[in-house]
């Protein structure tokens, strides 16, 4: 099963919690056990799993990404001027593998799944591919 999700990001850089969207898809498809891959088909937006209890974690992460990969750099040659967004996406990655156990995505107590926008705001897509296991 594969589903395409569309979201509208609101900021230049942001982390959008998509955990509920992924869980709702698994619930709708009545998956008991298996796995899922959450994938961003963009070069300037990725997928990560991280803390979802304290919103300051997202704020701190985005700030630190900006410190490591400043938006402008005198040696950047990419014509679009968004090399930093490409670097951030390569660091975060474009997908995450998730275990489905007893109808629930298997995440730690404080974990959530995030769509990471690094060159917004934009209309974006991500995909969830479910691999069901019958046991």
N, C-alpha and C positions, 0 to 999 in steps of 0.2 A: 504494500500500500504506500502510495506517495501522495502527499498533499503539498500544494503551493500556498503559502501565506503571503499576503501583501500588507505592508505597514507603511505609514507615513511618519518619517522622523521629523522632529521639530527643531533640532538644534544642530549646530555644526559638528559637535561631538557629544554623543550621549550613549548610555547603556539602557536599552529597553528590555524590561523583564518579560520574557515570552514563555515562562514556565507554564502558566495556566493554558495558553494556547496549545502547547505540546501535550499536556496532560488531558485536555478536553478531546483532542484528536484520538488519543489512545482509548479513552473512555467510549467515545462514539463508535470506534471500530471494534469494541469489545475484546481488546487484546488482553490476555491473561499473563502470558510470559513471552519474553523475546527481547528485542533490542530496537533502538531507533538511532538514526543519524540525523542530526539537525545541521543543515548546510546553508551557507550564504553564497550565492552565486555572484559575488561582487569582489572587486579588487580593492575597494576602499571601505568595506564593512565586513566584520567577522562575527563569530559566535564563540562565547566563552561560558564557563560555569564558574560562579564565584558567589560570595556572600550576598544574601538578599535580606538580611535582618537590619543592618545599619546602612542607611543611604549614604553616609559619609564614605563608605568604602568605594562606591562608584565615583564620587567626587574626587577622592584621593587618587584613584587609579587614572582617571582622565587627566588630572593635573600632572601626575608623574609621566604619563605618556607624552604630554606636551613638553615636559622638561627634557625628556630623552630625545624626542623627535620634534623639534620646533617647526612651526608651520613654514617659516621661511629660512632658507640657508643660502648663503652667497654662492655656494658651489653646486647647488641643485640645478639640473639642466632640463628636467621634465617640463615640457611646454605647458601642461595644464596647471602647474604650480602646486600639485597636491602630493608630492613625494612623501611628505610626513604621513598622510593617510594610508598610502601603500605600505609604508614601514610598520605602522601600527597594526594594520590588518595581517601582515606577515607574522608579526609577533604574537598576536592573539590567535590566529588561525581562522580558517573558514568553516570548520565543522567540529562537532562534538558527538561522541558515541555515548549512548545512554542505555542502561539496563532497565528493562521493564520486568517487574516482579509482582505477581499477584495483583495485576491491574494498575499498578502505580509505577511512576518513574522513580528509579532508585537514586535519590539524592541525599546528601548529608543534611543534618539538622538545619544548617544555616545556608544551604546552597540553593541557587536559582540559575536558570538558563537565560543568558542575555544576548540580544542582538546588539552588536557594538557598531554604532555609526561613527565614522571618522571624517566624513566629507559631506555633511548634510547642510540643511535639511533636504531630504529627497524621498521619493516614492521608492520603496525597496521591497524585495522579495526574499523569502527564505523557504527552504523545503524541509519536510520531515519524511523520512523513509522508514517505515516500520518493517521489521523482520520478525514474524511471529514464530514462536517455538511451541510445539504441541506436546507438552508434558505436564 
